[in-house]
């Protein structure tokens, strides 16, 4: 294995490097992706692909240097783990391993099993397709009625925040269990529906598994740039393009060419508008251990600030009660940073009063790479906070 | 606010020992962020009020283990995608943290918040003197911009002399 460094000096060279990104069978790991002329690109190349990559570059006259020679391949724990998990798919949602991180296919398979096991409670909706044409699935939990007031929860909008998708899977199972045992959210399901989108950014998620574990954005390519992806949490039509997002396509907070340019975002916008009766909207991220309400794009307080603050206090207290995990809470702009074009700013402005964002564990020790053994504790404590929000919504319908 | 100089912060901190959660130590610190965009590191003065736990034995054990390796240690992706760190690599991870502290200090402003996201790669370099040398590629996550960027850092370590960063290079241009 070697790590090659290329500093593209022309658009042709940039293009050649980009071509390499598309060749998935080479199993290249881009430590530093292409960002522009004169900026280095670092690629970790596994031994079997070395010749092909060098030939590709040399044929195009692209010079490269060998940054690291002979990268010893430590038995990659994670590769072994993934291999072990492709052996047998679990037979049902009781044998599914909630203590581990899963691939997209395993999660989609889980969703189908959950629906098959609980056809009177759970259904799967496809609300759109991603840039790379992956289905955008939402699970609907309903005991009947027509267009009941509903709660929306999404996880995984930023693909590298793996504890969120994993928690979403746990939440899905938990809802079903509560209903079966007539406890917990069973009472909420008597009068309300719950919508849960677990893999909100499937293209990004796939990319974190094949190429770059720390990829955040979507995988869209907009004309005029070699950089890929839009920050789906800056692409909503609330203060779009204002301070708190970047206009550079190479930035992690790139807002995109226009609001709702990303199908992952547009599909939710369309769903929310056509449903028309969503009363609470929770978008889940990691990390930092925060519970946030709008706004992120302006210092102006939302009219419901006091109530949202009180609900947050209660939710955070419930969360902490389980394992002592400490959370802070407040509006986005006063608690974390200024961010424009954000999800819950848009949903709040649509009239969804109970709009919240979570930043789950931890506070930086592992960050995005949270150990799998923390998945269940994280999901359990977060669920207590979610229940506070859901119950308050049910008891204060508007 | 100090006119023509910058912003000074007076801090009271409580440090928690990551390896011994019940152990805390109080500190005070003064941090001065300089005015202007000249990109100079903030001045930091720290006073530790109390004692830090002795790590003499563990240090010695680690030192001897690395010194006796036949082939230089090489590793990557610490933690791995699932957050795992093999126990034998835990000290390497901790040392990376120290190194990332240096990078954070050198690159901090009042509008940055850095965390070590992952040790992308580490290679031991055998030396003729008594120090251990590790060449790291560290991925640092900056919270406000959300960028994750690689930093090449060379760390020297010795049980008595502690850790020193001897070289540090940021993404793209040098540092």
Interface residues (C-beta under 8 A of the other chain):
Chain A: X3 X31 X32 X39 X40 X42 X68 X71 X72 X74 X76 X77 X78 X81 X100 X101 X162 X208 X209 X213 X214 X216 X231 X246 X251 X252 X253 X288 X336 X337 X364 X365 X366 X367 X368 X369 X370 X371 X372 X374
Chain B: X18 X74 X75 X76 X77 X79 X80 X81 X82 X83 X84 X86 X115 X116 X117 X118 X120 X121 X123 X137 X139 X141 X143 X144 X145 X146 X147 X148 X149 X150 X171 X172
